[in-house]
Amino acid sequence: MTRKLVALTTAAAISLAAAAPAVQAMDMEFNMLTGAVFNALKSRGIPTDNIDTLTLSEIAVIKGILDSDDSEGSKTQSIKNIVTR
């Protein structure tokens, strides 16, 4: 029984250790995306006070709006609608 418990504990530790770099990479990518959106909002004069409360989905939608072919006024209004929710 003890060997089985040690084996399970070891397997769990190895699994968690293997997943840690992936989690760090995803966190870094989220921070980079948020930073890019933050800079774009600043350059458009859109308040960035609550950018840290936006979800990953909202950040991705804003990035999609920024990359779209819509008019600048339309982009700014769409982004303001998301940021002020």
All heavy atoms as an XYZ file, in Angstrom:
620
protein
N       0.822     -1.189      0.000
C       0.000      0.000      0.000
C       0.869      1.257      0.000
O       0.564      2.216     -0.691
C      -0.925     -0.045      1.212
C      -1.855      1.118      1.306
S      -3.041      1.026     -0.031
C      -4.136      2.297      0.401
N       1.940      1.257      0.792
C       2.817      2.410      0.866
C       3.493      2.670     -0.480
O       3.614      3.813     -0.902
C       3.878      2.207      1.958
O       3.206      1.950      3.183
C       4.759      3.419      2.100
N       3.927      1.593     -1.134
C       4.575      1.751     -2.441
C       3.601      2.333     -3.462
O       3.977      3.166     -4.282
C       5.099      0.414     -2.953
C       6.352     -0.029     -2.291
C       6.882     -1.267     -2.922
N       8.096     -1.667     -2.269
C       8.769     -2.728     -2.590
N       8.337     -3.519     -3.556
N       9.881     -3.027     -1.961
N       2.369      1.894     -3.391
C       1.365      2.390     -4.319
C       1.122      3.885     -4.090
O       1.030      4.669     -5.032
C       0.062      1.615     -4.137
C      -0.947      1.858     -5.197
C      -2.134      0.919     -5.011
C      -3.033      0.962     -6.211
N      -4.157      0.039     -6.093
N       1.071      4.294     -2.838
C       0.867      5.698     -2.496
C       2.060      6.537     -2.944
O       1.887      7.629     -3.501
C       0.639      5.850     -0.991
C       0.316      7.248     -0.492
C      -0.941      7.768     -1.160
C       0.136      7.239      1.007
N       3.256      6.033     -2.741
C       4.467      6.742     -3.170
C       4.482      6.856     -4.689
O       4.806      7.918     -5.243
C       5.737      6.024     -2.648
C       6.989      6.581     -3.308
C       5.823      6.142     -1.141
N       4.089      5.796     -5.376
C       4.067      5.820     -6.837
C       3.052      6.840     -7.349
O       3.335      7.594     -8.292
C       3.744      4.435     -7.384
N       1.880      6.874     -6.744
C       0.860      7.837     -7.151
C       1.303      9.269     -6.875
O       1.102     10.171     -7.686
C      -0.456      7.549     -6.428
C      -1.223      6.328     -6.916
C      -2.430      6.052     -6.011
C      -1.673      6.510     -8.350
N       1.916      9.489     -5.724
C       2.406     10.816     -5.369
C       3.497     11.266     -6.326
O       3.514     12.419     -6.775
C       2.931     10.818     -3.925
O       1.888     10.373     -3.055
C       3.380     12.191     -3.500
N       4.397     10.354     -6.664
C       5.469     10.664     -7.599
C       4.909     10.984     -8.982
O       5.332     11.956     -9.620
C       6.462      9.491     -7.691
O       6.967      9.211     -6.380
C       7.616      9.801     -8.626
N       3.954     10.204     -9.425
C       3.343     10.441    -10.730
C       2.633     11.798    -10.758
O       2.724     12.536    -11.755
C       2.360      9.330    -11.069
N       1.957     12.123     -9.693
C       1.267     13.420     -9.630
C       2.264     14.563     -9.647
O       2.054     15.579    -10.323
C       0.401     13.483     -8.374
N       3.348     14.428     -8.923
C       4.369     15.478     -8.878
C       5.015     15.678    -10.245
O       5.244     16.814    -10.678
C       5.427     15.143     -7.837
N       5.280     14.591    -10.938
C       5.880     14.683    -12.270
C       4.904     15.343    -13.239
O       5.288     16.185    -14.050
C       6.317     13.286    -12.771
C       7.509     12.798    -11.942
C       6.656     13.308    -14.256
C       7.885     11.360    -12.194
N       3.633     14.993    -13.145
C       2.617     15.585    -14.023
C       2.515     17.089    -13.799
O       2.426     17.866    -14.750
C       1.254     14.944    -13.775
O       1.285     13.585    -14.102
N       2.507     17.501    -12.549
C       2.409     18.925    -12.232
C       3.655     19.675    -12.683
O       3.566     20.792    -13.179
C       2.165     19.137    -10.747
C       0.773     18.732    -10.241
C       0.707     18.875     -8.732
C      -0.302     19.547    -10.912
N       4.808     19.059    -12.500
C       6.056     19.699    -12.913
C       6.113     19.854    -14.427
O       6.624     20.850    -14.939
C       7.249     18.893    -12.416
N       5.560     18.897    -15.153
C       5.556     18.974    -16.611
C       4.597     20.045    -17.107
O       4.828     20.662    -18.140
C       5.180     17.616    -17.197
N       3.522     20.294    -16.375
C       2.518     21.276    -16.796
C       2.922     22.707    -16.439
O       2.418     23.657    -17.042
C       1.178     20.948    -16.158
N       3.802     22.891    -15.507
C       4.175     24.228    -15.035
C       4.704     25.133    -16.148
O       4.286     26.291    -16.234
C       5.182     24.118    -13.893
N       5.599     24.675    -17.022
C       6.067     25.564    -18.094
C       4.941     26.002    -19.029
O       4.929     27.138    -19.498
C       7.105     24.723    -18.840
C       7.573     23.721    -17.847
C       6.372     23.431    -16.996
N       3.999     25.125    -19.290
C       2.875     25.479    -20.160
C       2.020     26.561    -19.522
O       1.573     27.489    -20.194
C       2.037     24.247    -20.461
N       1.807     26.451    -18.238
C       1.020     27.456    -17.525
C       1.754     28.794    -17.539
O       1.146     29.842    -17.769
C       0.721     27.000    -16.083
C       0.116     28.116    -15.264
C      -0.186     25.780    -16.088
N       3.043     28.771    -17.331
C       3.835     30.001    -17.380
C       3.785     30.634    -18.762
O       3.677     31.849    -18.898
C       5.280     29.728    -16.996
C       5.516     29.648    -15.513
C       6.996     29.470    -15.211
O       7.707     28.779    -15.927
N       7.450     30.101    -14.147
N       3.868     29.822    -19.799
C       3.833     30.333    -21.171
C       2.480     30.969    -21.471
O       2.414     32.041    -22.083
C       4.128     29.216    -22.162
N       1.403     30.334    -21.029
C       0.073     30.900    -21.259
C      -0.093     32.211    -20.508
O      -0.675     33.170    -21.035
C      -1.004     29.898    -20.822
C      -1.147     28.752    -21.783
S      -2.320     27.455    -21.332
C      -3.510     28.207    -20.304
N       0.417     32.283    -19.304
C       0.340     33.514    -18.519
C       1.132     34.625    -19.197
O       0.682     35.761    -19.269
C       0.853     33.264    -17.101
C       0.585     34.423    -16.173
O      -0.533     34.983    -16.229
O       1.485     34.768    -15.381
N       2.295     34.288    -19.727
C       3.126     35.274    -20.408
C       2.425     35.783    -21.676
O       2.418     36.976    -21.960
C       4.487     34.674    -20.768
C       5.458     35.694    -21.333
S       7.069     34.988    -21.781
C       7.535     34.143    -20.299
N       1.795     34.865    -22.422
C       1.085     35.261    -23.629
C      -0.098     36.167    -23.293
O      -0.359     37.142    -23.992
C       0.611     34.030    -24.388
C       1.742     33.266    -25.035
C       1.290     31.947    -25.634
O       0.069     31.703    -25.719
O       2.155     31.168    -26.011
N      -0.820     35.848    -22.224
C      -1.935     36.687    -21.794
C      -1.445     38.079    -21.425
O      -2.058     39.081    -21.806
C      -2.664     36.043    -20.610
C      -3.764     36.902    -20.051
C      -4.943     37.075    -20.748
C      -3.621     37.535    -18.830
C      -5.967     37.866    -20.249
C      -4.634     38.336    -18.323
C      -5.807     38.500    -19.034
N      -0.334     38.150    -20.711
C       0.228     39.449    -20.332
C       0.683     40.252    -21.557
O       0.499     41.471    -21.609
C       1.390     39.276    -19.355
C       0.926     38.840    -17.997
O      -0.227     39.045    -17.624
N       1.810     38.211    -17.237
N       1.253     39.576    -22.540
C       1.690     40.266    -23.752
C       0.490     40.792    -24.536
O       0.501     41.920    -25.033
C       2.531     39.327    -24.613
C       3.902     39.037    -24.022
S       4.830     37.787    -24.921
C       4.994     38.545    -26.504
N      -0.555     39.983    -24.638
C      -1.764     40.401    -25.339
C      -2.422     41.574    -24.622
O      -2.811     42.561    -25.247
C      -2.743     39.230    -25.448
C      -4.068     39.500    -26.145
C      -3.835     39.949    -27.579
C      -4.935     38.262    -26.105
N      -2.502     41.489    -23.301
C      -3.082     42.572    -22.516
C      -2.251     43.845    -22.672
O      -2.797     44.943    -22.797
C      -3.187     42.179    -21.033
O      -3.970     40.988    -20.928
C      -3.844     43.267    -20.209
N      -0.946     43.718    -22.685
C      -0.070     44.872    -22.871
C      -0.271     45.529    -24.226
O      -0.308     46.757    -24.334
N      -0.412     44.715    -25.268
C      -0.646     45.265    -26.610
C      -1.979     45.997    -26.664
O      -2.071     47.092    -27.242
C      -0.619     44.142    -27.647
N      -3.004     45.419    -26.051
C      -4.317     46.075    -26.021
C      -4.244     47.347    -25.192
O      -4.786     48.389    -25.574
C      -5.394     45.101    -25.495
C      -6.689     45.819    -25.161
C      -5.654     44.001    -26.526
N      -3.542     47.297    -24.070
C      -3.377     48.472    -23.213
C      -2.758     49.625    -23.997
O      -3.251     50.754    -23.963
C      -2.512     48.125    -21.999
C      -2.197     49.295    -21.108
C      -3.083     49.685    -20.116
C      -1.017     50.005    -21.259
C      -2.798     50.762    -19.287
C      -0.725     51.085    -20.441
C      -1.620     51.465    -19.457
N      -1.689     49.349    -24.723
C      -1.017     50.387    -25.514
C      -1.936     50.946    -26.601
O      -1.942     52.161    -26.844
C       0.264     49.840    -26.133
C       1.330     49.568    -25.095
O       1.341     50.175    -24.044
N       2.217     48.641    -25.399
N      -2.708     50.074    -27.238
C      -3.627     50.537    -28.283
C      -4.726     51.414    -27.687
O      -5.110     52.425    -28.284
C      -4.232     49.338    -29.008
N      -5.230     51.039    -26.511
C      -6.272     51.839    -25.865
C      -5.721     53.203    -25.468
O      -6.381     54.230    -25.659
C      -6.834     51.121    -24.637
C      -7.557     49.794    -24.876
C      -8.103     49.248    -23.565
C      -8.644     49.926    -25.905
N      -4.523     53.216    -24.920
C      -3.883     54.477    -24.527
C      -3.725     55.401    -25.736
O      -3.995     56.592    -25.650
C      -2.510     54.223    -23.914
C      -2.517     53.854    -22.464
C      -2.954     55.022    -21.646
C      -2.072     55.162    -20.442
N      -2.682     56.013    -19.445
N      -3.288     54.850    -26.845
C      -3.060     55.673    -28.036
C      -4.367     56.215    -28.611
O      -4.362     57.241    -29.289
C      -2.296     54.887    -29.101
O      -3.106     53.868    -29.640
N      -5.479     55.566    -28.330
C      -6.782     56.027    -28.798
C      -7.481     56.918    -27.781
O      -8.567     57.401    -28.036
C      -7.693     54.839    -29.101
C      -7.257     54.038    -30.281
C      -8.135     52.795    -30.437
N      -7.686     52.013    -31.554
C      -8.067     52.226    -32.811
N      -8.897     53.193    -33.090
N      -7.608     51.482    -33.778
N      -6.871     57.080    -26.617
C      -7.471     57.913    -25.583
C      -8.601     57.238    -24.830
O      -9.424     57.903    -24.203
N      -8.641     55.910    -24.879
C      -9.672     55.154    -24.166
C      -9.151     54.851    -22.765
O      -8.020     54.384    -22.615
C     -10.003     53.846    -24.913
C     -10.541     54.173    -26.309
C     -11.003     53.013    -24.133
C     -10.750     52.972    -27.198
N      -9.956     55.105    -21.737
C      -9.503     54.851    -20.367
C      -9.095     53.384    -20.167
O      -9.770     52.476    -20.636
C     -10.725     55.181    -19.509
C     -11.602     56.017    -20.361
C     -11.314     55.637    -21.783
N      -7.985     53.201    -19.472
C      -7.463     51.855    -19.229
C      -7.511     51.478    -17.754
O      -6.862     50.522    -17.340
C      -6.008     51.759    -19.720
O      -5.244     52.772    -19.056
C      -5.910     51.955    -21.217
N      -8.289     52.225    -16.976
C      -8.328     52.001    -15.532
C      -8.741     50.588    -15.139
O      -8.218     50.031    -14.186
C      -9.283     52.996    -14.863
C      -8.843     54.429    -15.088
O      -7.658     54.653    -15.365
O      -9.710     55.319    -14.990
N      -9.677     50.014    -15.862
C     -10.168     48.692    -15.469
C      -9.753     47.584    -16.436
O     -10.427     46.570    -16.543
C     -11.696     48.724    -15.319
C     -12.408     49.015    -16.614
O     -11.797     49.457    -17.574
N     -13.704     48.772    -16.643
N      -8.647     47.767    -17.110
C      -8.198     46.740    -18.055
C      -7.880     45.426    -17.336
O      -8.038     44.356    -17.900
C      -6.993     47.215    -18.899
C      -6.810     46.297    -20.110
C      -5.728     47.288    -18.071
C      -5.888     46.821    -21.161
N      -7.483     45.511    -16.082
C      -7.162     44.290    -15.334
C      -8.408     43.496    -14.952
O      -8.290     42.361    -14.502
C      -6.325     44.616    -14.095
C      -7.009     45.592    -13.166
O      -7.880     46.345    -13.618
O      -6.657     45.609    -11.977
N      -9.595     44.048    -15.151
C     -10.822     43.307    -14.849
C     -11.399     42.632    -16.086
O     -12.362     41.877    -15.983
C     -11.899     44.242    -14.245
O     -12.246     45.237    -15.212
C     -11.408     44.887    -12.971
N     -10.819     42.908    -17.250
C     -11.308     42.296    -18.479
C     -10.914     40.823    -18.530
O      -9.840     40.427    -18.075
C     -10.737     43.012    -19.701
C     -11.134     44.468    -19.883
C     -10.405     45.061    -21.085
C     -12.630     44.613    -20.047
N     -11.782     40.013    -19.107
C     -11.498     38.593    -19.264
C     -10.628     38.374    -20.499
O     -10.490     39.267    -21.346
C     -12.799     37.792    -19.422
O     -13.438     38.192    -20.642
C     -13.738     38.014    -18.246
N     -10.092     37.190    -20.604
C      -9.300     36.834    -21.783
C     -10.156     36.961    -23.039
O      -9.697     37.449    -24.066
C      -8.745     35.419    -21.653
C      -7.995     34.861    -22.855
C      -6.817     35.746    -23.216
C      -7.543     33.444    -22.599
N     -11.392     36.565    -22.948
C     -12.305     36.670    -24.084
C     -12.494     38.125    -24.507
O     -12.465     38.440    -25.701
C     -13.650     36.049    -23.719
O     -14.577     36.213    -24.754
N     -12.694     39.011    -23.548
C     -12.869     40.428    -23.864
C     -11.601     41.027    -24.469
O     -11.668     41.807    -25.426
C     -13.291     41.209    -22.618
C     -14.689     40.866    -22.153
C     -15.023     41.403    -20.782
O     -14.109     41.501    -19.930
O     -16.204     41.710    -20.559
N     -10.462     40.655    -23.939
C      -9.184     41.127    -24.490
C      -9.037     40.647    -25.938
O      -8.617     41.406    -26.817
C      -7.995     40.642    -23.627
C      -8.028     41.254    -22.231
C      -6.666     40.911    -24.314
C      -7.659     42.707    -22.169
N      -9.391     39.386    -26.186
C      -9.293     38.837    -27.538
C     -10.253     39.540    -28.490
O      -9.897     39.811    -29.647
C      -9.561     37.336    -27.512
N     -11.464     39.847    -28.022
C     -12.422     40.562    -28.871
C     -11.894     41.955    -29.206
O     -11.974     42.397    -30.362
C     -13.811     40.641    -28.182
C     -14.726     41.614    -28.904
C     -14.452     39.267    -28.105
N     -11.332     42.635    -28.211
C     -10.761     43.964    -28.451
C      -9.629     43.874    -29.467
O      -9.542     44.697    -30.393
C     -10.289     44.620    -27.143
C     -11.494     44.971    -26.269
C      -9.449     45.865    -27.418
C     -11.148     45.425    -24.871
N      -8.781     42.890    -29.340
C      -7.673     42.709    -30.289
C      -8.225     42.453    -31.694
O      -7.703     42.979    -32.678
C      -6.772     41.557    -29.833
C      -5.588     41.298    -30.731
C      -4.608     42.438    -30.722
C      -3.352     42.040    -31.479
N      -2.810     43.138    -32.245
N      -9.297     41.683    -31.780
C      -9.926     41.440    -33.076
C     -10.498     42.710    -33.678
O     -10.395     42.937    -34.888
N     -11.099     43.536    -32.842
C     -11.627     44.818    -33.309
C     -10.486     45.695    -33.818
O     -10.600     46.330    -34.866
C     -12.417     45.526    -32.191
C     -13.695     44.748    -31.877
C     -12.733     46.960    -32.566
C     -14.414     45.209    -30.618
N      -9.408     45.751    -33.073
C      -8.265     46.572    -33.473
C      -7.696     46.129    -34.815
O      -7.230     46.951    -35.606
C      -7.171     46.524    -32.404
C      -7.494     47.222    -31.088
C      -6.461     46.863    -30.032
C      -7.563     48.731    -31.291
N      -7.719     44.835    -35.078
C      -7.153     44.288    -36.316
C      -8.144     44.290    -37.478
O      -7.776     43.928    -38.595
C      -6.650     42.866    -36.083
C      -5.464     42.816    -35.135
O      -4.806     43.861    -34.952
O      -5.208     41.733    -34.571
N      -9.390     44.699    -37.231
C     -10.418     44.657    -38.272
C     -10.264     45.816    -39.257
O      -9.471     46.738    -39.046
C     -11.810     44.694    -37.638
O     -12.103     45.990    -37.148
N     -11.058     45.762    -40.310
C     -11.041     46.800    -41.342
C     -12.096     47.874    -41.105
O     -12.359     48.691    -41.986
C     -11.263     46.176    -42.727
C     -10.097     45.296    -43.156
O      -8.966     45.574    -42.710
O     -10.322     44.345    -43.925
N     -12.729     47.876    -39.944
C     -13.750     48.872    -39.625
C     -13.134     50.261    -39.550
O     -11.920     50.416    -39.423
C     -14.431     48.550    -38.287
C     -15.214     47.254    -38.323
O     -15.511     46.770    -39.431
O     -15.528     46.719    -37.248
N     -13.993     51.267    -39.587
C     -13.502     52.645    -39.464
C     -12.963     52.867    -38.056
O     -13.352     52.177    -37.114
C     -14.631     53.634    -39.745
O     -15.598     53.601    -38.710
N     -12.092     53.820    -37.918
C     -11.471     54.100    -36.620
C     -12.526     54.484    -35.574
O     -12.450     54.084    -34.423
C     -10.410     55.178    -36.751
C      -9.199     54.748    -37.557
C      -8.541     53.486    -37.011
O      -8.272     53.409    -35.796
O      -8.291     52.576    -37.812
N     -13.514     55.283    -35.990
C     -14.572     55.678    -35.065
C     -15.387     54.491    -34.598
O     -15.741     54.390    -33.412
N     -15.682     53.594    -35.510
C     -16.434     52.384    -35.171
C     -15.639     51.487    -34.222
O     -16.183     50.933    -33.269
C     -16.781     51.623    -36.451
O     -17.424     50.415    -36.158
N     -14.343     51.349    -34.508
C     -13.476     50.546    -33.638
C     -13.456     51.122    -32.232
O     -13.627     50.398    -31.243
C     -12.040     50.517    -34.180
C     -11.822     49.703    -35.403
C     -10.356     49.780    -35.803
C     -10.065     49.087    -37.089
N      -8.635     49.126    -37.435
N     -13.255     52.434    -32.141
C     -13.163     53.090    -30.832
C     -14.459     52.922    -30.051
O     -14.431     52.609    -28.859
C     -12.823     54.584    -30.998
O     -11.563     54.675    -31.673
C     -12.726     55.285    -29.665
N     -15.601     53.092    -30.715
C     -16.877     52.959    -30.024
C     -17.107     51.525    -29.555
O     -17.549     51.285    -28.433
C     -18.041     53.417    -30.923
C     -19.366     53.462    -30.195
C     -19.323     54.372    -28.982
O     -18.803     55.472    -29.032
N     -19.854     53.888    -27.877
N     -16.783     50.553    -30.394
C     -16.940     49.141    -30.011
C     -16.068     48.794    -28.821
O     -16.502     48.089    -27.897
C     -16.585     48.231    -31.192
O     -17.467     48.444    -32.274
N     -14.852     49.289    -28.817
C     -13.928     49.013    -27.714
C     -14.418     49.696    -26.440
O     -14.404     49.096    -25.370
C     -12.505     49.459    -28.084
C     -11.956     48.588    -29.210
C     -11.592     49.406    -26.865
C     -10.682     49.107    -29.843
N     -14.886     50.928    -26.551
C     -15.404     51.625    -25.370
C     -16.581     50.874    -24.760
O     -16.715     50.799    -23.538
C     -15.840     53.046    -25.733
C     -14.712     54.018    -25.848
C     -15.217     55.430    -26.142
C     -14.081     56.424    -26.233
N     -14.558     57.773    -26.569
N     -17.427     50.300    -25.618
C     -18.561     49.520    -25.112
C     -18.107     48.315    -24.295
O     -18.725     47.979    -23.285
C     -19.458     49.055    -26.260
C     -20.201     50.178    -26.916
O     -20.391     51.239    -26.328
N     -20.619     49.959    -28.160
N     -17.034     47.693    -24.710
C     -16.517     46.523    -23.982
C     -15.845     46.954    -22.686
O     -16.070     46.364    -21.627
C     -15.521     45.721    -24.849
C     -16.249     45.119    -26.052
C     -14.820     44.632    -24.044
C     -15.341     44.540    -27.099
N     -15.041     47.993    -22.751
C     -14.260     48.428    -21.590
C     -15.150     48.993    -20.477
O     -14.847     48.818    -19.299
C     -13.189     49.466    -22.030
C     -12.503     50.085    -20.840
C     -12.173     48.815    -22.941
N     -16.246     49.620    -20.856
C     -17.093     50.266    -19.840
C     -18.161     49.341    -19.274
O     -18.950     49.774    -18.444
C     -17.772     51.519    -20.424
O     -18.548     51.163    -21.564
C     -16.735     52.556    -20.789
N     -18.207     48.100    -19.671
C     -19.195     47.156    -19.123
C     -18.950     46.884    -17.685
O     -17.942     46.842    -17.137
C     -19.154     45.826    -19.862
C     -19.777     45.880    -21.208
C     -19.809     44.508    -21.800
N     -19.801     44.655    -23.240
C     -19.569     43.696    -24.070
N     -19.304     42.495    -23.651
N     -19.573     43.882    -25.363
